[in-house]
Amino acid sequence: MFLKQTLLHPKESGAIAASSRRLADLMVREAQLADARVIVEVGPGTGVFTSAILEKKRPEAALHLIEINADFSKELSVRFPFLPIHTTSAEDIGPLLTQAGHDGCDRVISGLPWTAFENGLQERLLGALYEALHPGGVFVTFAYFPLQYLPNGQAFRHRLERRFAGVRMTDVVPNIPPAFVYVCTK
Ligand SMILES: C[S@@+](CC[C@H](N)C(=O)[O-])C[C@H]1O[C@@H](n2cnc3c(N)ncnc32)[C@H](O)[C@@H]1O
């Protein structure tokens, strides 16, 4: 499923395989879900992070998924029929949350392939996600090691540092390819 979608939409998928369970656990641990009331996952793909989020979030916390690829969305709605799944770009996060009755969110957990995005798209997407986060909210996203040294990877890191009050990188964990997490606090 993942390989097929990557061949069909290389610029959107930006990966050769779904993330590992080790990376999913790290993402969710760093997102500190214990006190989160509204959580948004963007770019869930086949739902590796979604399963880990469901294991750790408070039962009453809302979880919204935003996935641009209709085939992934269809698969997600079979796996997680009880979750709101929005088949659109993560750029629409603000209006989607408003429609759902939320004034923003406490956590954004991102599977988006930032280094595959050109500068304008990086800026628009990150701007929309940042605006949707409550002050003190946490944004987590991963990057493949060592692709963070490519120009798009560097541009993305600078964007994070310009916007967020705190930006931290974790150690690299086993994944295909190996990956680490940016933990950003608004
Ligand atoms: C690298 S894959 C990660 C999938 C999954 N989170 C994982 O780690 O296995 C990137 C995902 O982001 C989705 N995506 C790409 N651009 C998007 C956008 N603008 N809005 C929402 N989802 C997007 C892709 O369709 C794909 O599911």
The ligand as an SDF file (V2000), in Angstrom:
LIG
                    3D

 27 29  0  0  0  0  0  0  0  0999 V2000
    6.1640   10.2000    4.9600 C   0  0  0  0  0  0  0  0  0  0  0  0
    4.4390    9.7200    4.8250 S   0  0  0  0  0  0  0  0  0  0  0  0
    4.1650    9.3590    6.5600 C   0  0  0  0  0  0  0  0  0  0  0  0
    2.9990    8.4520    6.8300 C   0  0  0  0  0  0  0  0  0  0  0  0
    2.8650    7.9730    8.2720 C   0  0  0  0  0  0  0  0  0  0  0  0
    2.7050    9.0690    9.2090 N   0  0  0  0  0  0  0  0  0  0  0  0
    4.0790    7.1680    8.6770 C   0  0  0  0  0  0  0  0  0  0  0  0
    4.9280    7.7300    9.3950 O   0  0  0  0  0  0  0  0  0  0  0  0
    4.1950    6.0120    8.2570 O   0  0  0  0  0  0  0  0  0  0  0  0
    3.6920   11.3090    4.5450 C   0  0  0  0  0  0  0  0  0  0  0  0
    2.1760   11.3470    4.6230 C   0  0  0  0  0  0  0  0  0  0  0  0
    1.7580   12.7230    4.5360 O   0  0  0  0  0  0  0  0  0  0  0  0
    0.6450   12.8160    3.6320 C   0  0  0  0  0  0  0  0  0  0  0  0
    0.6090   14.2090    3.1380 N   0  0  0  0  0  0  0  0  0  0  0  0
    1.4580   14.8020    2.2640 C   0  0  0  0  0  0  0  0  0  0  0  0
    1.1490   16.0870    2.0800 N   0  0  0  0  0  0  0  0  0  0  0  0
    0.0730   16.3320    2.8910 C   0  0  0  0  0  0  0  0  0  0  0  0
   -0.6880   17.5030    3.1710 C   0  0  0  0  0  0  0  0  0  0  0  0
   -0.4290   18.6750    2.5860 N   0  0  0  0  0  0  0  0  0  0  0  0
   -1.6970   17.4100    4.0540 N   0  0  0  0  0  0  0  0  0  0  0  0
   -1.9860   16.2120    4.6620 C   0  0  0  0  0  0  0  0  0  0  0  0
   -1.3070   15.0750    4.4230 N   0  0  0  0  0  0  0  0  0  0  0  0
   -0.2770   15.1330    3.5610 C   0  0  0  0  0  0  0  0  0  0  0  0
    0.9410   11.7520    2.5980 C   0  0  0  0  0  0  0  0  0  0  0  0
   -0.1870   11.4050    1.8250 O   0  0  0  0  0  0  0  0  0  0  0  0
    1.4530   10.6140    3.4930 C   0  0  0  0  0  0  0  0  0  0  0  0
    0.3930    9.8900    4.0390 O   0  0  0  0  0  0  0  0  0  0  0  0
  1  2  1  0
  2  3  1  0
  2 10  1  0
  3  4  1  0
  4  5  1  0
  5  6  1  0
  5  7  1  0
  7  8  2  0
  7  9  1  0
 10 11  1  0
 11 12  1  0
 11 26  1  0
 12 13  1  0
 13 14  1  0
 13 24  1  0
 14 15  1  0
 14 23  1  0
 15 16  2  0
 16 17  1  0
 17 18  1  0
 17 23  2  0
 18 19  1  0
 18 20  2  0
 20 21  1  0
 21 22  2  0
 22 23  1  0
 24 25  1  0
 24 26  1  0
 26 27  1  0
M  CHG  2   2   1   9  -1
M  END
$$$$
